[in-house]
């Protein structure tokens, strides 16, 4: 059939690299998620089994974790903003020179295009002006 020519062939996956990918996926994604999940479940069980006197202690620990996560996020955002501000300043210092170079080359291109378009149009203008002059003489 004609449509078979245009459909891409299905490539067979390399079983060795596919198995290596599966192993890496387990060790780099699933195992850390499982460990984190087990730690969360253990923390929940310990919090439920604790007596009333320990409630304040667990509340304090939870508050420390929540504040530390917020602080880490804040530090990352501030660091990103500092880097963005620094590199924006550097970019603003170097950009005008390069835009001047681009502007200079664009003026050079404009000059040459006008020059060569005038050279290309000159024969046509001479012919048309010759005929226009001949018509003007004939009218007089």
N, C-alpha and C positions, 0 to 999 in steps of 0.2 A: 504494500500500500504506500501511497505517497506521504501520508502523515507519519509513517514509521521513520522516514528519513529525518524528520525534524524533531522527533522526541529524543531527549538525551538518554543515553544508556545508564542503567542503574549500576553503580560501581559497588563491587563487593568490598566489604570492610576487611581490613587485615586483622585476623584473629589474635595475633600476638600483641599488636598495639591496642586492640580493643580490650583485651584482658588487662593490660597494664593500665589502661584508662580506668577500668572498673576498680582495680586495686587502689589507685590514687584517689579515686572518688570516695571510696570507703574510708581511707586513712585521713584524707584532708577535709572531708565534709561530714560524712555520717558519724564517724567516731567522736569528733568534738561535740556534735549536736547531742549524741547519746550521753556522753559524759556530763555535759551541761544540764541535760534533762534529769539525769540521776541526782546530780547535786541539788537541783531545785526541789526535787521530790524529797530528798533527805532533809533539806532545810524546812520544808513545809511540815514533814512528819515531826521533826524536833520542835517546831513551833507549836504544833497541836498537842504534843505530849508534855510540854513545859507547864509548870504550875503558875498560879497567878502572880507570884512574886517575880517570875522571870519574864512576864509580859513586857514590862518596861524595858528590860534589857534587849529583847528581840525587836521592840519598836525602835530603840536607839540604833541597833544594828541595821535595820531596814532603812532608817533615815540616813545613816552614813552611806549605805550603798546607793540610795537615790541621789543624794547630794554629790557623791563622787562621780556618778555617771553624768550628771548635769555639768559638773566642773570639767570633766574630760571633753565633753561636747563643746563647752564654752571655750576651752583652750584651743581646740582644733579650729573652731570658727574664727577666733581672734588671730591665730597664726595664719590662717588663710587670708584674712583681711589685711594683715601686715604685709604678707608676701605680695598680695595684689596691689596694695598701695605702693610698695617699693618698686615693683616692676612696671607699674603704670608711670611712676615718676621717671624711671629710666627710659621708658618708651617715649615719653613726652620730650625728653632731652635729645634723643637720637632721631626721632621722626622728622622734624623740620628739615634737617640736612638731606635725608633721603627723598623727601617730597620735593625739595628744590632740585635735586638731580633728575627726578622723574619729570618735573616741570620743564627743566632745561631741554631734555631730550624730546619732550612733546612739542616744544616750540621749534626745535630743529627739524622734527618730522613735518610739522605744519609748514615751515619755510620751504623745505624741499618738495613737498607735495604741491604747493602753490607754484613753485618754479617749474616743475615738470608738467603740471597741468597747463600752465601758460604756454610752454613750449609745444605741447601737444595740440593746443587750441589755435595757435598762431596761423597755421596754414588755412584752416577753415575761415578764420577771421579775415585773412587776406583775400581769399576767394570771394567771400560774401561782400567785403568792402569794395572790391573791384567791380562786382556786378551792381552793387548799389550805386557806385559812382557812374557806371555806364548808363544805368536807368535815369540818374539825375541829369546827365548830359543829354540823353535822348529826349527827356521831357522839356528841356530848355530849347 
